[in-house]
Amino acid sequence: MMAAALVALVVSWVGCAPSGGGDDKPRFAFVTNMPASFWVIAQKGVEKAGEDLDVNVSVDMPADGVTGQKRVLEDLLARGVQGIAVSVIDPANQTDILNEVAGRTTLITHDADAPDSERMVYIGMDNYTAGRMCGELVKEALPNGGKVMIFVGRVEQDNGRRRRQGVIDELLGRDPDPMRFDPPDASLTGNGYEVLGTLTDQGDPVRAKANAEDTLSRHPDVSCMVGLFAYNPPAILEALSQAGKLNQVKIVAFDEADESLQGILDGTVHGTIVQNPYMYGYKSIEVLNAIHNEDLSVIPDDQFIDIPARFIRKDNAQSFWDDLKQKTGEG
């Protein structure tokens, strides 16, 4: 699904009575970090939870970064929603607005955390561990080492930063340290691998493709290209296809874009690490509703609800895809 079409999904209330109506069901909002096909899957989970729990839900996909996300959060507060789940774009610089939200309604995070804010719980995976899993796929694709370029939307986001660092640390054979941070422009070597750098695109698929094209121009001997946000691997595939280099450069993916899964089946993508966006959506509404009903037992002591990442390779790609289509109503 193209980004322009995704933007139309912003602020889509399900089951909400018209303004001035008598619907007194609680209203919960699910806010993403950008429009993306990944979030369309999450939206299905949000809507299913809304139906199962008989509550009103909305999905908001702001298209203009931190500014857009702040505007959405302020609008939701003005609407008087009973709870918000948000994938935070820049936790270091959004603490004030997040704490304002937390002071006026129930706030939880999903996908990308803001651990220093006053959110009640984070729902998602351990992004550093998932990054190391992605690094394992790179090592499978390049057992004898090689030159690797990493592509990601933003390193300011908690998920992008940790995911990227996990890949690097796994390739270089380092001991685990989720708080480590290598500069994006650093060229790092070790264990037979050279990480050429990290290119960011700020959530722009067009720029993501341009980054892949630029890499092929500046590093014609690149061995593997790693895409850490859902739209990155399709952009890499398109760039490699147009350059006539499919199957010459290894691709390791993240998330479950159709193009990535088809690439795995075709043999042009080695594998991908998938999250569970459907469950991110469903669990977020489930937890917000429980908190609204004063059931705080849903919040673990460490304030982290783990939805583990999974390896997808050629041997399980089709069964995973079939299950995904069933959940999203496409099967």
SULBEL-V583483 format. One line per field, one symbol per residue. burial: + if it has 16 or more other ideal C-beta (glycine too) atoms within 10 Angstrom, else -. A space follows every 50 residues. Layout:
# SULBEL-V583483
burial=???
This chain:
# SULBEL-V583483
burial=--+--+--++--++-+---------+++++++++++++++++++++++++ --+-++++++++--++-+++-++--++---+++++++++++--+--++++ ++--++++++++++--+-+++++++++++++++++++++-++--++++++ ++++++++++++++++++++++-----+---+-----+----++++++++ +-+++-+++-+++-++--+--+++++++++++++++++++-----+--++ +++++++-+++-++---+++++++++++++++++++++++++-----++- ----+-+-++++----+--++--+--+----
